[in-house]
């Protein structure tokens, strides 16, 4: 059985951490799972929104997948809709699944608007994808498949009769259980590396999808340092942390920044999304001691209007933020 995980990135230089995490997690779990009927071959295909859809479609067809999953974001939702519609035309017997933040939180309406799609993986996908792959490896008959899918957590799907079944709700995984997907860096030559040391966000901004997940989890710091050392050893040009608020736990952020300062290779740039007003004086002093260009900070300023901040449920000390940004500059 061949499973194809598809990413359609905004640019060639970008990569999709999600599909690589899903593939590496499932491969690790299945290696030691004696209940797997058939261990599938999991393949990753990354494209960009700038490529002709016809060329993407022909490449997908050439790979002859048995099961197709597509990663959906705000920048590629239109292209994903077009792809699923066309894939269904030329590969009518193949099941299509989608996942990602742009479809996770409104899955039933998404399925109504995308009739070619079998189901949606909602939210965090590693464990759900692993279990989904096991189901497809075991069942081929539609009635048995739908029965098994109904027992899975974290999905919304359309059964063979056209009825939409919701099986949402599942416990978050231990972030340290996700395998490191970058052992072979040759696949990421001339591309930005995306890395996460935490999941979730401490803030509850009313407009933001990151506020939907209530848990905040961290990857074990020993693992993080080992993996960052791998990037430094291989002189990766840039690593972008996708942590929603990297400095929300000061011990976590300080240990990582201190490690990077001590092991600087004079080449690699590290990008962080942070909340500027909660940076401590100790963290600022640590950042000041680092090589110019080693650290890149993305500081979100939701609003400078106190009433707006109150309405969107985002506490922020704007006076402190101004001081911090001035010192960083």
C-alpha positions in Angstrom: 0.0 0.0 0.0 1.3 3.4 -1.0 0.3 6.6 0.9 1.1 10.0 -0.5 1.4 13.0 1.8 1.1 16.2 -0.3 2.2 19.7 0.7 1.7 22.8 -1.5 4.0 25.5 -0.2 3.9 29.2 -0.8 7.5 29.2 -2.2 10.1 26.6 -3.2 12.4 27.7 -0.3 9.7 26.8 2.2 9.2 23.2 3.5 6.3 21.6 5.2 7.1 20.3 8.7 3.7 18.7 9.1 3.9 16.1 6.4 7.4 15.1 7.5 6.3 14.8 11.1 3.4 12.6 10.2 5.5 10.4 8.0 8.3 9.9 10.6 5.9 9.4 13.5 3.8 6.7 11.6 7.0 4.9 10.4 8.4 4.7 13.9 5.1 3.5 15.5 4.5 0.9 12.7 8.0 -0.5 13.0 7.2 -1.9 16.4 3.4 -2.4 16.0 2.7 -6.2 15.6 -1.0 -5.5 14.9 -0.3 -3.8 11.6 -1.8 -5.8 8.8 0.4 -4.1 6.2 3.1 -1.6 6.8 2.5 1.0 4.0 5.0 2.8 1.9 4.7 6.5 2.9 5.9 9.0 0.3 6.1 12.8 0.5 5.5 15.2 -2.4 6.1 18.9 -2.0 5.0 21.4 -4.6 4.3 25.2 -4.6 1.3 27.3 -5.4 3.3 28.8 -8.3 3.5 25.6 -10.2 0.8 24.8 -12.9 -1.8 22.7 -11.3 -1.7 20.4 -14.3 1.9 19.5 -13.7 1.2 18.8 -10.0 -1.7 16.6 -11.0 0.3 14.6 -13.5 3.1 14.1 -10.9 0.5 12.8 -8.4 -0.9 10.4 -11.0 2.5 9.1 -11.9 3.2 8.2 -8.3 0.2 5.8 -8.3 -0.8 6.3 -4.6 -3.5 4.2 -2.9 -4.3 6.8 -0.4 -3.8 10.6 -0.7 -3.6 13.2 2.1 -3.2 16.9 1.5 -1.9 19.6 4.0 -4.2 22.7 3.9 -3.3 26.2 5.0 -4.7 29.7 4.3 -2.2 30.3 1.4 -3.1 27.1 -0.5 -6.7 26.3 0.3 -7.9 27.3 -3.2 -5.2 25.2 -4.9 -6.1 22.2 -2.6 -9.7 22.5 -3.5 -8.8 22.5 -7.2 -6.5 19.6 -6.8 -9.0 17.4 -4.9 -11.6 18.1 -7.6 -9.2 17.1 -10.4 -7.7 14.1 -8.6 -11.1 12.7 -8.2 -11.7 13.0 -11.9 -8.6 11.0 -13.0 -8.4 8.7 -9.9 -12.0 8.2 -8.9 -11.4 5.2 -6.7 -8.8 6.8 -4.5 -9.7 8.2 -1.1 -8.6 11.8 -0.4 -8.0 13.2 3.1 -7.1 16.7 4.1 -5.7 18.3 7.3 -4.2 21.4 8.7 -5.5 24.6 10.4 -7.5 25.9 7.5 -9.9 22.8 7.6 -9.5 21.4 11.1 -12.0 23.6 12.9 -14.9 23.6 10.4 -14.6 20.1 9.1 -18.2 19.3 8.4 -18.7 22.5 6.3 -15.4 21.8 4.6 -16.6 18.4 3.5 -19.9 19.9 2.3 -17.9 22.3 0.0 -15.3 19.6 -1.1 -17.3 16.6 -2.3 -14.2 14.8 -3.6 -12.7 14.5 -0.1 -13.4 11.5 2.1 -12.4 13.0 5.4 -10.6 15.6 7.5 -7.9 15.0 10.1 -8.7 17.5 12.8 -6.0 19.3 14.7 -2.8 17.5 15.7 -2.2 14.8 13.1 0.6 12.4 14.0 -1.3 9.8 16.1 -4.5 10.2 14.0 -2.6 9.6 10.7 -0.8 6.6 12.1 -4.2 5.0 13.1 -5.8 6.0 9.8 -3.0 4.3 7.9 -3.5 1.1 9.9 -7.2 1.1 9.1 -6.5 1.5 5.4 -3.9 -1.2 5.5 -6.4 -3.6 7.1 -9.7 -2.8 5.3 -10.5 -2.6 1.6 -14.3 -3.1 1.7 -16.2 0.2 2.1 -18.7 -1.0 4.7 -15.9 -2.4 6.9 -13.7 0.6 6.3 -16.4 3.1 7.4 -17.1 1.0 10.5 -13.4 1.2 11.5 -13.2 4.9 10.7 -16.1 5.5 13.0 -14.0 4.2 15.9 -11.1 6.6 15.2 -10.7 9.8 17.3 -9.7 13.1 15.7 -11.5 12.8 12.3 -14.6 13.9 10.5 -15.4 11.8 7.4 -18.1 11.0 4.8 -19.3 7.4 4.8 -20.2 5.4 1.7 -23.8 6.6 1.9 -22.8 10.2 1.9 -23.5 10.8 5.7 -20.9 13.0 7.5 -19.6 11.3 10.7 -17.8 13.3 13.3 -15.3 11.6 15.6 -13.6 14.7 17.0 -11.8 14.9 20.3 -8.5 13.2 21.2 -5.8 13.5 23.8 -2.7 15.5 22.8 0.5 13.5 22.3 3.7 13.9 24.1 5.7 16.2 21.9 8.9 14.4 22.7 7.5 11.3 21.1 7.6 12.9 17.6 10.7 11.7 15.8 13.2 14.2 14.5 12.5 14.4 10.7 15.7 16.1 9.6 18.3 13.3 10.0 18.8 13.4 6.2 19.2 17.1 5.4 19.9 16.5 1.7 16.1 16.6 1.1 16.1 20.2 2.4 19.0 21.7 0.5 18.5 25.4 -0.3 15.3 25.4 1.8 14.3 26.9 5.2 14.2 24.4 8.0 11.1 24.7 10.2 11.4 23.4 13.8 9.1 23.3 16.9 10.1 23.0 20.5 6.5 23.6 21.8 2.9 23.4 20.8 0.0 25.6 21.9 -0.2 29.2 22.9 -0.5 30.8 26.3 -2.8 33.6 24.9 -6.4 33.4 24.0 -6.8 36.0 21.3 -10.4 35.7 20.1 -9.5 35.9 16.4 -6.7 33.3 16.3 -6.8 29.6 15.6 -3.9 29.0 18.0 -6.2 29.9 20.9 -8.4 26.8 20.1 -5.9 24.4 21.5 -5.9 24.8 25.3 -2.8 22.8 26.1 0.8 24.1 26.0 3.4 21.4 25.6 7.2 21.5 25.4 9.7 19.1 23.7 12.3 17.8 26.1 15.2 20.2 26.2 17.8 17.4 25.9 16.2 16.4 22.6 16.0 20.0 21.5 19.7 20.7 22.1 20.7 17.5 20.4 18.6 18.4 17.3 19.8 22.0 17.2 23.3 20.6 17.4 22.6 18.6 14.2 21.6 21.8 12.4 24.7 23.6 13.6 27.0 20.8 12.7 25.6 20.7 9.2 25.8 24.5 8.9 22.1 24.9 7.9 21.6 28.5 6.8 18.3 29.2 8.6 16.1 27.4 11.2 12.7 28.9 11.9 11.0 27.9 15.1 7.3 27.7 14.7 6.5 27.9 18.4 3.5 30.2 18.8 5.1 32.2 21.6 8.7 30.9 22.0 9.5 32.9 25.2 6.3 32.0 27.1 8.4 29.7 29.4 11.5 31.7 30.4 13.6 28.6 31.5 12.8 26.9 28.2 13.7 29.9 26.0 16.8 30.9 28.0 18.3 27.4 27.9 17.9 27.2 24.2 19.3 30.7 23.5 22.2 30.0 25.9 22.9 26.8 24.0 22.9 28.5 20.7 25.2 31.2 21.9 27.7 28.7 23.3 27.6 26.5 20.1 27.4 29.2 17.4 28.9 28.1 14.1 29.0 31.7 12.7 26.6 30.7 9.9 23.2 29.5 11.1 20.4 32.0 11.7 17.6 31.1 14.1 14.2 32.8 13.8 11.7 33.0 16.7 8.2 34.3 17.2 8.0 36.0 20.6 5.9 38.2 22.8 8.0 41.3 23.2 6.5 42.6 26.4 7.3 39.5 28.4 11.0 39.4 27.5 13.0 39.7 30.8 16.0 41.8 31.3 18.1 38.6 31.7 16.9 37.4 28.3 17.6 40.8 26.7 21.2 40.7 28.1 21.6 37.2 26.8 20.4 38.3 23.3 22.8 41.2 23.4 25.7 38.9 23.9 25.0 36.9 20.8 26.6 37.2 17.4 24.9 39.9 15.2 22.6 38.1 12.8 22.5 34.9 14.8 19.0 35.5 16.1 16.0 36.9 14.2 12.9 37.9 16.2 9.4 38.2 15.0 7.4 40.3 17.5 3.6 40.4 17.0 1.9 43.7 18.0 -1.8 42.8 17.9 -2.8 46.5 18.5 -1.6 49.7 20.2 -5.2 50.4 21.3 -6.0 49.3 24.8 -9.7 48.9 24.1 -9.0 46.7 21.1 -6.6 44.5 23.1 -9.4 44.1 25.7 -12.0 43.2 23.1 -9.8 40.5 21.5 -8.8 39.1 24.9 -5.1 39.8 24.5 -3.4 41.3 27.6 -0.3 43.3 26.6 1.9 45.8 28.4 2.5 48.3 25.5 4.7 50.6 27.5 7.0 47.6 28.3 6.8 46.5 24.7 8.1 49.9 23.5 11.0 49.7 25.9 11.9 46.2 24.8 11.8 46.8 21.1 13.8 50.0 21.6 16.5 48.0 23.4 16.5 45.2 20.8 16.9 47.8 18.0 
